[in-house]
Amino acid sequence: MGRSTEQQGARDLASPRALAHTLGLFFVAGGCAAMVAASGGSDHLARRWAVAAAGVLAVTVGGAVFRWGSGTPRVVLGGLVTLGCALIGLVTLISPDPMTAAVCGSISAFVGVIACFFADRRVALVHVLTAVGATSAALLLRGDAPVATPAALAVVVVTLAAVTRTLVLRASDAGSDALTGPANRRGFDEALDEHLRRPELRVSAALLDLDLFKQVNDTAGHEAGDRLLRRVADSWRQALPSGAVLARHGGDEFALLAPGLSGPEALVVVRDLCALVPDVSVSAGVAERLAGDTAAQLMRRADLALYGVKADGRGAAALHAETVGA
């Protein structure tokens, strides 16, 4: 179903594979930092060993997430972020001296970065507050760290999180169509390339043209044409199946990426979308990825199916002949 622009911007930038890899690397980096911080002296050996053990645990978890976490549900990866917050708070609390505690507490900046890059605003805020709260509470409970230390760390974490969020939203805008809201051609091509890297996944694509759109611009003006494009895009976005990507491919043409759907299934989805705007004539061509297809080959077959519909009189959707026979 439809998502807010901010949620889509944050999530579309990051595939599950990218999320797992980044989270894994942050766990490994944080664990290594904790181990290095724990090796800095000979006093309080028991505490230093405990911090080092927590670092080894973080490295182990991070390595496992990096290697095998690509198919892990986002909610589980989100739980690992919470686990990271708890681990940072623990090592901050048991650190042998205030300096080591401050170093370990600074690892919470990783939480702010990853949360604001991959999660929507509310979830990111929860993670950032959890990280800041756990670290601040640990430093205050110790009693030997200056009161200004948790305040300074909180400022650093929140600032990094805010900057990361701003950069994410700006980067997501680069892949979005300014007029209609969904992805632009660049964003669509990136999503298509990402899905085509998974040979085991069924992938279908469609091109949808608004018939006689030029007449709308010529008779009612470009503002009317822009309103029509926005109305169609809004109607279609609200009805997309899970994982599908809608893009304005150029002018009056939209593209649909339907991962996990066969060609006939994608054709049903396209016809359902067209039925949402009964006052607009839409021509559409659909194709399913065949073995060895590149992105250009898949889209060319969708374009050929679209051309066939237009040649037959417009206002319909068709599946490419090779897909039917596959």
Summary of the structure (lengths in Angstrom):
residues: 326
radius of gyration: 25.2
end to end distance: 29.6
largest distance: 84.1
contacts: 1126
relative contact order: 0.09
helix: 67%
strand: 10%
